[in-house]
Amino acid sequence: MAKPPVSLNAHITHLEMTAAPKTSLPVPVNIQTAIMRAPSIPLPFYRYLYRQVGARWQWVERLRMTDEELAAVLHDKRNTISVLYVNGAPAGFYEYVTRDDDTIELSHFGLIEHALGLGIGKWFLLQALYAIWSQNPLRVLTTTNSLDHPRALQLYQMFGFSPVSTGTAVVRPLSDKELLELFKKS
């Protein structure tokens, strides 16, 4: 019988941004990029993106959702998902949710491993922020934690986010059984 994975402690940082970024960055050279909104994203494709982006960072919450739970979140009219393609292949995604007339939360952002090191992370985050601020919120929220990319907090702060609170959480990685069930859903 397989042992369950060891739970991980995470330090969480909640961030807020109250003005649109004033920075602009060119698209990195020698790569072709496209960012496409996915308003009716198929659940298996979303799970693929979520797993490919988040496996290293222990993203598990959405993978534990049933099809009905996940569809309710993803296809809610307040939720927006956009997929980054690099040289024709999916390379990452961002997701944001409109909380109310004044607040939008960048709930997910990241790159798939093959897109790391190409110099597109900053540019892609900036594109996500441009899309969010085009909705005219008064503030944008996001959250990161100590299990995330080591430079995630620094990157968010570089573009104008400020920490507003911190906390702790326990993350329970996917078990072998959960991974097997996930592959069956694909």
N, CA and C atoms as an extended XYZ file, in Angstrom:
558
Properties=species:S:1:pos:R:3:atomname:S:1:resname:S:1:resid:I:1 pbc="F F F"
N         0.845       -1.183        0.000 N   MET     1
C         0.000        0.000        0.000 CA  MET     1
C         0.890        1.246        0.000 C   MET     1
N         0.583        2.165       -0.905 N   ALA     2
C         1.382        3.378       -1.034 CA  ALA     2
C         1.121        4.324        0.139 C   ALA     2
N         2.197        4.960        0.577 N   LYS     3
C         2.078        5.950        1.654 CA  LYS     3
C         1.503        7.245        1.066 C   LYS     3
N         0.634        7.906        1.822 N   PRO     4
C         0.156        9.200        1.336 CA  PRO     4
C         1.304       10.205        1.312 C   PRO     4
N         1.265       11.169        0.389 N   PRO     5
C         2.340       12.166        0.346 CA  PRO     5
C         2.358       13.007        1.620 C   PRO     5
N         3.522       13.479        1.961 N   VAL     6
C         3.708       14.307        3.145 CA  VAL     6
C         3.125       15.695        2.875 C   VAL     6
N         2.336       16.193        3.816 N   SER     7
C         1.780       17.537        3.689 CA  SER     7
C         2.895       18.572        3.783 C   SER     7
N         2.692       19.687        3.099 N   LEU     8
C         3.692       20.753        3.039 CA  LEU     8
C         3.140       22.020        3.678 C   LEU     8
N         3.973       22.707        4.411 N   ASN     9
C         3.594       23.995        4.982 CA  ASN     9
C         3.944       25.098        3.996 C   ASN     9
N         3.038       26.037        3.833 N   ALA    10
C         3.270       27.144        2.904 CA  ALA    10
C         3.011       28.470        3.605 C   ALA    10
N         3.882       29.429        3.343 N   HIS    11
C         3.691       30.800        3.804 CA  HIS    11
C         2.989       31.536        2.657 C   HIS    11
N         1.826       32.104        2.931 N   ILE    12
C         1.006       32.753        1.910 CA  ILE    12
C         1.161       34.265        2.007 C   ILE    12
N         1.256       34.906        0.831 N   THR    13
C         1.272       36.365        0.777 CA  THR    13
C         0.136       36.825       -0.126 C   THR    13
N        -0.752       37.643        0.432 N   HIS    14
C        -1.844       38.249       -0.324 CA  HIS    14
C        -1.353       39.614       -0.789 C   HIS    14
N        -1.579       39.915       -2.079 N   LEU    15
C        -1.081       41.165       -2.653 CA  LEU    15
C        -2.217       41.955       -3.287 C   LEU    15
N        -1.992       43.265       -3.372 N   GLU    16
C        -2.976       44.167       -3.961 CA  GLU    16
C        -2.253       45.165       -4.858 C   GLU    16
N        -2.922       45.523       -5.935 N   MET    17
C        -2.406       46.509       -6.889 CA  MET    17
C        -3.518       47.529       -7.096 C   MET    17
N        -3.208       48.820       -6.966 N   THR    18
C        -4.258       49.837       -7.062 CA  THR    18
C        -4.089       50.777       -8.247 C   THR    18
N        -3.144       50.495       -9.119 N   ALA    19
C        -2.967       51.297      -10.328 CA  ALA    19
C        -2.419       50.397      -11.424 C   ALA    19
N        -2.826       50.680      -12.632 N   ALA    20
C        -2.361       49.889      -13.777 CA  ALA    20
C        -0.850       50.030      -13.932 C   ALA    20
N        -0.198       48.997      -14.447 N   PRO    21
C         1.259       49.096      -14.646 CA  PRO    21
C         1.590       50.163      -15.683 C   PRO    21
N         2.682       50.833      -15.465 N   LYS    22
C         3.129       51.864      -16.394 CA  LYS    22
C         4.271       51.363      -17.271 C   LYS    22
N         4.624       50.126      -17.094 N   THR    23
C         5.728       49.498      -17.810 CA  THR    23
C         5.243       48.940      -19.135 C   THR    23
N         6.126       48.880      -20.093 N   SER    24
C         5.834       48.122      -21.311 CA  SER    24
C         7.075       47.299      -21.638 C   SER    24
N         6.832       46.132      -22.178 N   LEU    25
C         7.920       45.237      -22.554 CA  LEU    25
C         7.655       44.701      -23.946 C   LEU    25
N         8.688       44.592      -24.773 N   PRO    26
C         8.483       44.010      -26.099 CA  PRO    26
C         8.326       42.491      -25.996 C   PRO    26
N         7.703       41.925      -27.014 N   VAL    27
C         7.629       40.472      -27.109 CA  VAL    27
C         9.055       39.966      -27.294 C   VAL    27
N         9.453       38.942      -26.579 N   PRO    28
C        10.799       38.398      -26.776 CA  PRO    28
C        11.036       38.021      -28.243 C   PRO    28
N        12.255       38.216      -28.687 N   VAL    29
C        12.579       37.974      -30.096 CA  VAL    29
C        12.744       36.485      -30.384 C   VAL    29
N        12.572       36.154      -31.632 N   ASN    30
C        12.779       34.801      -32.175 CA  ASN    30
C        11.806       33.755      -31.663 C   ASN    30
N        10.675       34.190      -31.111 N   ILE    31
C         9.617       33.244      -30.780 CA  ILE    31
C         8.292       33.830      -31.233 C   ILE    31
N         7.399       32.962      -31.630 N   GLN    32
C         6.062       33.399      -32.025 CA  GLN    32
C         5.134       33.167      -30.843 C   GLN    32
N         4.375       34.202      -30.483 N   THR    33
C         3.461       34.081      -29.357 CA  THR    33
C         2.049       34.455      -29.778 C   THR    33
N         1.098       33.883      -29.097 N   ALA    34
C        -0.303       34.260      -29.231 CA  ALA    34
C        -0.948       34.034      -27.874 C   ALA    34
N        -1.825       34.946      -27.505 N   ILE    35
C        -2.613       34.786      -26.289 CA  ILE    35
C        -4.068       34.763      -26.723 C   ILE    35
N        -4.746       33.692      -26.373 N   MET    36
C        -6.135       33.530      -26.803 CA  MET    36
C        -7.039       33.302      -25.599 C   MET    36
N        -8.140       34.057      -25.549 N   ARG    37
C        -9.146       33.816      -24.509 CA  ARG    37
C        -9.795       32.475      -24.772 C   ARG    37
N       -10.174       31.807      -23.707 N   ALA    38
C       -10.815       30.489      -23.804 CA  ALA    38
C       -12.111       30.522      -22.989 C   ALA    38
N       -13.167       31.170      -23.521 N   PRO    39
C       -14.381       31.358      -22.726 CA  PRO    39
C       -15.127       30.070      -22.377 C   PRO    39
N       -15.001       29.052      -23.179 N   SER    40
C       -15.677       27.773      -22.890 CA  SER    40
C       -14.642       26.660      -22.875 C   SER    40
N       -13.587       26.870      -22.126 N   ILE    41
C       -12.460       25.937      -22.129 CA  ILE    41
C       -12.934       24.525      -21.743 C   ILE    41
N       -12.567       23.520      -22.522 N   PRO    42
C       -12.916       22.146      -22.152 CA  PRO    42
C       -12.198       21.737      -20.865 C   PRO    42
N       -12.878       21.022      -20.009 N   LEU    43
C       -12.313       20.632      -18.723 CA  LEU    43
C       -11.002       19.853      -18.861 C   LEU    43
N       -10.902       18.862      -19.783 N   PRO    44
C        -9.620       18.147      -19.894 CA  PRO    44
C        -8.465       19.063      -20.302 C   PRO    44
N        -8.719       20.050      -21.174 N   PHE    45
C        -7.665       20.971      -21.582 CA  PHE    45
C        -7.255       21.858      -20.401 C   PHE    45
N        -8.236       22.327      -19.629 N   TYR    46
C        -7.918       23.132      -18.462 CA  TYR    46
C        -7.093       22.324      -17.465 C   TYR    46
N        -7.529       21.096      -17.201 N   ARG    47
C        -6.770       20.265      -16.253 CA  ARG    47
C        -5.345       20.039      -16.754 C   ARG    47
N        -5.185       19.854      -18.062 N   TYR    48
C        -3.844       19.702      -18.641 CA  TYR    48
C        -3.004       20.950      -18.352 C   TYR    48
N        -3.539       22.130      -18.654 N   LEU    49
C        -2.807       23.371      -18.424 CA  LEU    49
C        -2.479       23.550      -16.942 C   LEU    49
N        -3.477       23.342      -16.111 N   TYR    50
C        -3.314       23.524      -14.668 CA  TYR    50
C        -2.238       22.588      -14.131 C   TYR    50
N        -2.256       21.361      -14.565 N   ARG    51
C        -1.270       20.376      -14.099 CA  ARG    51
C         0.122       20.703      -14.645 C   ARG    51
N         0.208       21.048      -15.935 N   GLN    52
C         1.508       21.342      -16.531 CA  GLN    52
C         2.143       22.586      -15.913 C   GLN    52
N         1.331       23.594      -15.658 N   VAL    53
C         1.858       24.814      -15.045 CA  VAL    53
C         2.136       24.597      -13.564 C   VAL    53
N         1.215       23.960      -12.868 N   GLY    54
C         1.259       23.950      -11.420 CA  GLY    54
C         1.878       22.758      -10.733 C   GLY    54
N         2.258       21.725      -11.467 N   ALA    55
C         2.785       20.514      -10.816 CA  ALA    55
C         3.997       20.817       -9.934 C   ALA    55
N         4.915       21.635      -10.420 N   ARG    56
C         6.120       21.961       -9.647 CA  ARG    56
C         5.795       22.773       -8.405 C   ARG    56
N         4.662       23.487       -8.441 N   TRP    57
C         4.339       24.437       -7.375 CA  TRP    57
C         3.226       23.914       -6.458 C   TRP    57
N         2.885       22.651       -6.616 N   GLN    58
C         1.874       21.995       -5.774 CA  GLN    58
C         0.480       22.594       -5.926 C   GLN    58
N         0.113       22.944       -7.160 N   TRP    59
C        -1.262       23.356       -7.422 CA  TRP    59
C        -2.112       22.084       -7.423 C   TRP    59
N        -3.025       21.964       -6.524 N   VAL    60
C        -3.826       20.745       -6.427 CA  VAL    60
C        -5.327       21.007       -6.313 C   VAL    60
N        -5.713       22.179       -5.860 N   GLU    61
C        -7.116       22.453       -5.542 CA  GLU    61
C        -8.059       22.129       -6.702 C   GLU    61
N        -7.788       22.652       -7.862 N   ARG    62
C        -8.690       22.450       -9.007 CA  ARG    62
C        -8.659       21.011       -9.511 C   ARG    62
N        -7.563       20.317       -9.286 N   LEU    63
C        -7.471       18.930       -9.729 CA  LEU    63
C        -8.345       18.010       -8.887 C   LEU    63
N        -8.655       18.443       -7.696 N   ARG    64
C        -9.512       17.638       -6.799 CA  ARG    64
C       -10.997       17.904       -7.024 C   ARG    64
N       -11.329       18.852       -7.863 N   MET    65
C       -12.734       19.178       -8.108 CA  MET    65
C       -13.372       18.154       -9.046 C   MET    65
N       -14.656       17.912       -8.821 N   THR    66
C       -15.409       17.086       -9.758 CA  THR    66
C       -15.612       17.883      -11.042 C   THR    66
N       -16.042       17.204      -12.094 N   ASP    67
C       -16.335       17.901      -13.346 CA  ASP    67
C       -17.367       19.009      -13.122 C   ASP    67
N       -18.374       18.724      -12.336 N   GLU    68
C       -19.443       19.701      -12.099 CA  GLU    68
C       -18.908       20.914      -11.338 C   GLU    68
N       -18.100       20.677      -10.318 N   GLU    69
C       -17.530       21.781       -9.543 CA  GLU    69
C       -16.608       22.631      -10.404 C   GLU    69
N       -15.757       21.978      -11.182 N   LEU    70
C       -14.809       22.705      -12.025 CA  LEU    70
C       -15.533       23.488      -13.108 C   LEU    70
N       -16.524       22.882      -13.743 N   ALA    71
C       -17.284       23.581      -14.788 CA  ALA    71
C       -17.984       24.812      -14.215 C   ALA    71
N       -18.519       24.695      -13.008 N   ALA    72
C       -19.200       25.836      -12.394 CA  ALA    72
C       -18.239       27.010      -12.202 C   ALA    72
N       -17.006       26.725      -11.808 N   VAL    73
C       -16.006       27.787      -11.610 CA  VAL    73
C       -15.540       28.341      -12.953 C   VAL    73
N       -15.138       27.456      -13.848 N   LEU    74
C       -14.526       27.901      -15.101 CA  LEU    74
C       -15.503       28.605      -16.028 C   LEU    74
N       -16.734       28.176      -16.049 N   HIS    75
C       -17.697       28.716      -17.004 CA  HIS    75
C       -18.587       29.796      -16.396 C   HIS    75
N       -18.257       30.223      -15.188 N   ASP    76
C       -18.924       31.369      -14.569 CA  ASP    76
C       -18.570       32.609      -15.385 C   ASP    76
N       -19.558       33.427      -15.695 N   LYS    77
C       -19.313       34.595      -16.563 CA  LYS    77
C       -18.330       35.592      -15.951 C   LYS    77
N       -18.095       35.510      -14.661 N   ARG    78
C       -17.129       36.410      -14.007 CA  ARG    78
C       -15.689       35.925      -14.161 C   ARG    78
N       -15.508       34.703      -14.633 N   ASN    79
C       -14.180       34.089      -14.743 CA  ASN    79
C       -13.660       34.222      -16.177 C   ASN    79
N       -12.401       34.585      -16.319 N   THR    80
C       -11.775       34.731      -17.643 CA  THR    80
C       -10.481       33.943      -17.658 C   THR    80
N       -10.311       33.136      -18.704 N   ILE    81
C        -9.097       32.343      -18.883 CA  ILE    81
C        -8.511       32.678      -20.243 C   ILE    81
N        -7.214       32.911      -20.270 N   SER    82
C        -6.497       33.133      -21.531 CA  SER    82
C        -5.280       32.225      -21.553 C   SER    82
N        -5.031       31.653      -22.730 N   VAL    83
C        -3.959       30.673      -22.900 CA  VAL    83
C        -2.859       31.284      -23.760 C   VAL    83
N        -1.629       31.122      -23.309 N   LEU    84
C        -0.452       31.547      -24.055 CA  LEU    84
C         0.025       30.393      -24.929 C   LEU    84
N         0.280       30.691      -26.188 N   TYR    85
C         0.874       29.725      -27.111 CA  TYR    85
C         2.229       30.275      -27.537 C   TYR    85
N         3.237       29.430      -27.547 N   VAL    86
C         4.573       29.813      -27.999 CA  VAL    86
C         4.968       28.833      -29.092 C   VAL    86
N         5.288       29.382      -30.248 N   ASN    87
C         5.657       28.574      -31.411 CA  ASN    87
C         4.628       27.472      -31.669 C   ASN    87
N         3.341       27.832      -31.481 N   GLY    88
C         2.236       26.943      -31.813 CA  GLY    88
C         1.773       26.001      -30.724 C   GLY    88
N         2.488       25.915      -29.600 N   ALA    89
C         2.123       24.973      -28.542 CA  ALA    89
C         1.662       25.725      -27.299 C   ALA    89
N         0.706       25.169      -26.528 N   PRO    90
C         0.325       25.803      -25.274 CA  PRO    90
C         1.552       25.966      -24.381 C   PRO    90
N         1.683       27.164      -23.792 N   ALA    91
C         2.881       27.463      -23.002 CA  ALA    91
C         2.567       28.044      -21.633 C   ALA    91
N         1.295       28.272      -21.327 N   GLY    92
C         0.919       28.815      -20.034 CA  GLY    92
C        -0.482       29.369      -20.085 C   GLY    92
N        -0.929       29.898      -18.967 N   PHE    93
C        -2.244       30.525      -18.939 CA  PHE    93
C        -2.332       31.490      -17.771 C   PHE    93
N        -3.316       32.380      -17.874 N   TYR    94
C        -3.691       33.188      -16.728 CA  TYR    94
C        -5.203       33.146      -16.609 C   TYR    94
N        -5.644       33.332      -15.387 N   GLU    95
C        -7.070       33.278      -15.081 CA  GLU    95
C        -7.371       34.380      -14.080 C   GLU    95
N        -8.446       35.105      -14.342 N   TYR    96
C        -8.863       36.101      -13.371 CA  TYR    96
C       -10.368       36.057      -13.193 C   TYR    96
N       -10.793       36.495      -12.023 N   VAL    97
C       -12.212       36.492      -11.695 CA  VAL    97
C       -12.602       37.875      -11.183 C   VAL    97
N       -13.716       38.372      -11.698 N   THR    98
C       -14.246       39.655      -11.246 CA  THR    98
C       -15.005       39.405       -9.956 C   THR    98
N       -14.484       39.925       -8.848 N   ARG    99
C       -15.097       39.719       -7.532 CA  ARG    99
C       -16.298       40.649       -7.332 C   ARG    99
N       -16.160       41.906       -7.749 N   ASP   100
C       -17.253       42.886       -7.697 CA  ASP   100
C       -16.885       44.006       -8.661 C   ASP   100
N       -17.649       45.087       -8.661 N   ASP   101
C       -17.395       46.178       -9.612 CA  ASP   101
C       -16.011       46.794       -9.464 C   ASP   101
N       -15.424       46.674       -8.275 N   ASP   102
C       -14.152       47.338       -7.994 CA  ASP   102
C       -12.942       46.402       -7.969 C   ASP   102
N       -13.171       45.087       -7.869 N   THR   103
C       -12.085       44.167       -7.562 CA  THR   103
C       -12.025       43.004       -8.539 C   THR   103
N       -10.834       42.774       -9.063 N   ILE   104
C       -10.551       41.612       -9.902 CA  ILE   104
C        -9.392       40.865       -9.268 C   ILE   104
N        -9.507       39.549       -9.230 N   GLU   105
C        -8.442       38.714       -8.672 CA  GLU   105
C        -7.747       37.926       -9.780 C   GLU   105
N        -6.444       38.090       -9.871 N   LEU   106
C        -5.630       37.232      -10.733 CA  LEU   106
C        -5.463       35.931       -9.959 C   LEU   106
N        -6.261       34.930      -10.311 N   SER   107
C        -6.298       33.705       -9.503 CA  SER   107
C        -5.235       32.695       -9.900 C   SER   107
N        -4.855       32.684      -11.174 N   HIS   108
C        -3.818       31.750      -11.628 CA  HIS   108
C        -2.994       32.410      -12.718 C   HIS   108
N        -1.709       32.144      -12.671 N   PHE   109
C        -0.784       32.660      -13.687 CA  PHE   109
C         0.430       31.751      -13.696 C   PHE   109
N         0.866       31.354      -14.875 N   GLY   110
C         2.091       30.575      -14.930 CA  GLY   110
C         2.406       30.051      -16.314 C   GLY   110
N         3.610       29.529      -16.411 N   LEU   111
C         4.130       28.980      -17.653 CA  LEU   111
C         4.366       27.482      -17.524 C   LEU   111
N         4.212       26.786      -18.636 N   ILE   112
C         4.569       25.378      -18.713 CA  ILE   112
C         6.093       25.294      -18.812 C   ILE   112
N         6.648       24.229      -18.323 N   GLU   113
C         8.108       24.110      -18.189 CA  GLU   113
C         8.869       24.430      -19.479 C   GLU   113
N         8.377       23.998      -20.630 N   HIS   114
C         9.118       24.244      -21.887 CA  HIS   114
C         9.201       25.729      -22.234 C   HIS   114
N         8.372       26.564      -21.600 N   ALA   115
C         8.402       27.999      -21.873 CA  ALA   115
C         9.257       28.770      -20.874 C   ALA   115
N         9.713       28.089      -19.828 N   LEU   116
C        10.578       28.753      -18.856 CA  LEU   116
C        11.947       29.015      -19.483 C   LEU   116
N        12.523       30.133      -19.142 N   GLY   117
C        13.849       30.455      -19.654 CA  GLY   117
C        13.855       31.114      -21.023 C   GLY   117
N        12.683       31.351      -21.604 N   LEU   118
C        12.609       32.009      -22.909 CA  LEU   118
C        12.511       33.521      -22.796 C   LEU   118
N        12.406       34.015      -21.572 N   GLY   119
C        12.293       35.454      -21.376 CA  GLY   119
C        10.889       35.989      -21.572 C   GLY   119
N         9.867       35.127      -21.444 N   ILE   120
C         8.502       35.599      -21.683 CA  ILE   120
C         7.668       35.764      -20.414 C   ILE   120
N         8.171       35.345      -19.269 N   GLY   121
C         7.387       35.412      -18.041 CA  GLY   121
C         6.946       36.814      -17.686 C   GLY   121
N         7.872       37.763      -17.681 N   LYS   122
C         7.525       39.147      -17.349 CA  LYS   122
C         6.554       39.715      -18.375 C   LYS   122
N         6.854       39.470      -19.647 N   TRP   123
C         5.994       39.966      -20.722 CA  TRP   123
C         4.578       39.392      -20.593 C   TRP   123
N         4.474       38.094      -20.305 N   PHE   124
C         3.173       37.446      -20.198 CA  PHE   124
C         2.390       37.972      -18.995 C   PHE   124
N         3.044       38.169      -17.863 N   LEU   125
C         2.359       38.748      -16.709 CA  LEU   125
C         1.855       40.149      -17.040 C   LEU   125
N         2.654       40.912      -17.729 N   LEU   126
C         2.241       42.257      -18.111 CA  LEU   126
C         1.009       42.216      -19.018 C   LEU   126
N         0.953       41.246      -19.934 N   GLN   127
C        -0.216       41.102      -20.804 CA  GLN   127
C        -1.455       40.761      -19.986 C   GLN   127
N        -1.285       39.897      -18.975 N   ALA   128
C        -2.407       39.555      -18.086 CA  ALA   128
C        -2.890       40.804      -17.358 C   ALA   128
N        -1.958       41.588      -16.852 N   LEU   129
C        -2.332       42.799      -16.119 CA  LEU   129
C        -2.997       43.821      -17.027 C   LEU   129
N        -2.518       43.968      -18.260 N   TYR   130
C        -3.180       44.866      -19.214 CA  TYR   130
C        -4.626       44.426      -19.431 C   TYR   130
N        -4.840       43.124      -19.606 N   ALA   131
C        -6.198       42.603      -19.827 CA  ALA   131
C        -7.084       42.894      -18.619 C   ALA   131
N        -6.557       42.691      -17.429 N   ILE   132
C        -7.331       42.938      -16.208 CA  ILE   132
C        -7.655       44.418      -16.062 C   ILE   132
N        -6.656       45.267      -16.220 N   TRP   133
C        -6.876       46.702      -16.025 CA  TRP   133
C        -7.749       47.306      -17.116 C   TRP   133
N        -7.895       46.640      -18.259 N   SER   134
C        -8.810       47.134      -19.296 CA  SER   134
C       -10.266       47.046      -18.833 C   SER   134
N       -10.516       46.293      -17.750 N   GLN   135
C       -11.857       46.177      -17.171 CA  GLN   135
C       -12.156       47.309      -16.179 C   GLN   135
N       -11.175       48.168      -15.942 N   ASN   136
C       -11.305       49.346      -15.071 CA  ASN   136
C       -11.631       49.041      -13.609 C   ASN   136
N       -10.931       48.093      -13.005 N   PRO   137
C       -11.151       47.863      -11.572 CA  PRO   137
C       -10.480       48.977      -10.763 C   PRO   137
N       -10.805       49.037       -9.489 N   LEU   138
C       -10.097       49.944       -8.592 CA  LEU   138
C        -8.890       49.251       -7.976 C   LEU   138
N        -8.966       47.907       -7.904 N   ARG   139
C        -7.841       47.157       -7.356 CA  ARG   139
C        -7.814       45.758       -7.961 C   ARG   139
N        -6.603       45.216       -7.983 N   VAL   140
C        -6.371       43.855       -8.458 CA  VAL   140
C        -5.686       43.101       -7.329 C   VAL   140
N        -6.178       41.910       -7.068 N   LEU   141
C        -5.627       41.075       -6.002 CA  LEU   141
C        -4.942       39.852       -6.605 C   LEU   141
N        -3.985       39.316       -5.909 N   THR   142
C        -3.420       38.011       -6.238 CA  THR   142
C        -2.811       37.441       -4.964 C   THR   142
N        -2.470       36.192       -5.031 N   THR   143
C        -1.884       35.488       -3.896 CA  THR   143
C        -0.736       34.634       -4.403 C   THR   143
N         0.325       34.572       -3.624 N   THR   144
C         1.409       33.650       -3.915 CA  THR   144
C         1.805       32.988       -2.602 C   THR   144
N         2.645       31.978       -2.712 N   ASN   145
C         3.077       31.306       -1.483 CA  ASN   145
C         4.486       30.774       -1.650 C   ASN   145
N         5.032       30.293       -0.562 N   SER   146
C         6.430       29.856       -0.545 CA  SER   146
C         6.673       28.579       -1.362 C   SER   146
N         5.621       27.923       -1.838 N   LEU   147
C         5.790       26.761       -2.714 CA  LEU   147
C         5.828       27.173       -4.182 C   LEU   147
N         5.531       28.435       -4.455 N   ASP   148
C         5.494       28.962       -5.812 CA  ASP   148
C         6.916       29.189       -6.327 C   ASP   148
N         7.030       29.653       -7.562 N   HIS   149
C         8.330       29.972       -8.145 CA  HIS   149
C         9.073       30.892       -7.175 C   HIS   149
N        10.363       30.669       -6.975 N   PRO   150
C        11.108       31.479       -5.997 CA  PRO   150
C        11.080       32.983       -6.268 C   PRO   150
N        10.859       33.392       -7.520 N   ARG   151
C        10.837       34.819       -7.842 CA  ARG   151
C         9.423       35.364       -8.043 C   ARG   151
N         8.391       34.567       -7.736 N   ALA   152
C         7.015       35.013       -7.982 CA  ALA   152
C         6.685       36.291       -7.217 C   ALA   152
N         6.963       36.323       -5.935 N   LEU   153
C         6.650       37.498       -5.125 CA  LEU   153
C         7.386       38.729       -5.654 C   LEU   153
N         8.645       38.572       -5.969 N   GLN   154
C         9.454       39.675       -6.512 CA  GLN   154
C         8.866       40.175       -7.833 C   GLN   154
N         8.432       39.252       -8.683 N   LEU   155
C         7.863       39.636       -9.977 CA  LEU   155
C         6.567       40.424       -9.790 C   LEU   155
N         5.695       39.952       -8.915 N   TYR   156
C         4.452       40.679       -8.672 CA  TYR   156
C         4.733       42.082       -8.142 C   TYR   156
N         5.691       42.188       -7.239 N   GLN   157
C         6.015       43.497       -6.689 CA  GLN   157
C         6.646       44.403       -7.746 C   GLN   157
N         7.420       43.838       -8.654 N   MET   158
C         8.041       44.617       -9.724 CA  MET   158
C         6.984       45.329      -10.568 C   MET   158
N         5.815       44.703      -10.723 N   PHE   159
C         4.768       45.284      -11.556 CA  PHE   159
C         3.737       46.092      -10.772 C   PHE   159
N         3.963       46.290       -9.477 N   GLY   160
C         3.112       47.198       -8.731 CA  GLY   160
C         2.248       46.588       -7.646 C   GLY   160
N         2.327       45.292       -7.432 N   PHE   161
C         1.585       44.684       -6.327 CA  PHE   161
C         2.306       44.975       -5.009 C   PHE   161
N         1.526       45.138       -3.944 N   SER   162
C         2.070       45.318       -2.603 CA  SER   162
C         1.459       44.269       -1.685 C   SER   162
N         2.266       43.676       -0.818 N   PRO   163
C         1.710       42.724        0.156 CA  PRO   163
C         0.725       43.434        1.084 C   PRO   163
N        -0.413       42.772        1.359 N   VAL   164
C        -1.398       43.345        2.277 CA  VAL   164
C        -1.630       42.450        3.491 C   VAL   164
N        -1.312       41.171        3.371 N   SER   165
C        -1.416       40.277        4.524 CA  SER   165
C        -0.671       38.989        4.221 C   SER   165
N        -0.391       38.262        5.284 N   THR   166
C         0.277       36.971        5.138 CA  THR   166
C        -0.435       35.946        6.007 C   THR   166
N        -0.134       34.713        5.758 N   GLY   167
C        -0.719       33.639        6.549 CA  GLY   167
C         0.010       32.344        6.255 C   GLY   167
N        -0.534       31.272        6.763 N   THR   168
C         0.050       29.961        6.517 CA  THR   168
C        -1.042       29.005        6.052 C   THR   168
N        -0.622       27.964        5.376 N   ALA   169
C        -1.551       26.924        4.921 CA  ALA   169
C        -0.798       25.608        4.870 C   ALA   169
N        -1.538       24.544        4.904 N   VAL   170
C        -0.978       23.215        4.725 CA  VAL   170
C        -1.485       22.697        3.383 C   VAL   170
N        -0.559       22.292        2.539 N   VAL   171
C        -0.900       21.773        1.218 CA  VAL   171
C        -0.661       20.269        1.219 C   VAL   171
N        -1.684       19.553        0.801 N   ARG   172
C        -1.582       18.098        0.725 CA  ARG   172
C        -1.393       17.724       -0.742 C   ARG   172
N        -0.172       17.334       -1.145 N   PRO   173
C         0.069       16.958       -2.543 CA  PRO   173
C        -0.839       15.817       -2.978 C   PRO   173
N        -0.977       15.672       -4.282 N   LEU   174
C        -1.806       14.603       -4.831 CA  LEU   174
C        -1.201       13.244       -4.499 C   LEU   174
N        -2.051       12.329       -4.137 N   SER   175
C        -1.613       10.953       -3.890 CA  SER   175
C        -1.509       10.219       -5.225 C   SER   175
N        -0.885        9.062       -5.220 N   ASP   176
C        -0.803        8.253       -6.439 CA  ASP   176
C        -2.198        7.908       -6.945 C   ASP   176
N        -3.101        7.601       -6.032 N   LYS   177
C        -4.476        7.268       -6.412 CA  LYS   177
C        -5.152        8.465       -7.087 C   LYS   177
N        -4.959        9.674       -6.524 N   GLU   178
C        -5.546       10.871       -7.125 CA  GLU   178
C        -4.959       11.139       -8.502 C   GLU   178
N        -3.654       10.930       -8.657 N   LEU   179
C        -3.025       11.116       -9.970 CA  LEU   179
C        -3.590       10.138      -10.990 C   LEU   179
N        -3.788        8.906      -10.591 N   LEU   180
C        -4.359        7.900      -11.486 CA  LEU   180
C        -5.771        8.301      -11.901 C   LEU   180
N        -6.570        8.755      -10.953 N   GLU   181
C        -7.928        9.206      -11.268 CA  GLU   181
C        -7.893       10.413      -12.214 C   GLU   181
N        -6.957       11.294      -12.016 N   LEU   182
C        -6.818       12.463      -12.867 CA  LEU   182
C        -6.505       12.043      -14.301 C   LEU   182
N        -5.601       11.087      -14.472 N   PHE   183
C        -5.259       10.628      -15.810 CA  PHE   183
C        -6.447        9.957      -16.486 C   PHE   183
N        -7.299        9.320      -15.720 N   LYS   184
C        -8.505        8.686      -16.282 CA  LYS   184
C        -9.479        9.736      -16.804 C   LYS   184
N        -9.481       10.934      -16.200 N   LYS   185
C       -10.375       12.023      -16.632 CA  LYS   185
C        -9.895       12.676      -17.923 C   LYS   185
N        -8.622       12.520      -18.224 N   SER   186
C        -8.034       13.210      -19.387 CA  SER   186
C        -8.516       12.630      -20.689 C   SER   186
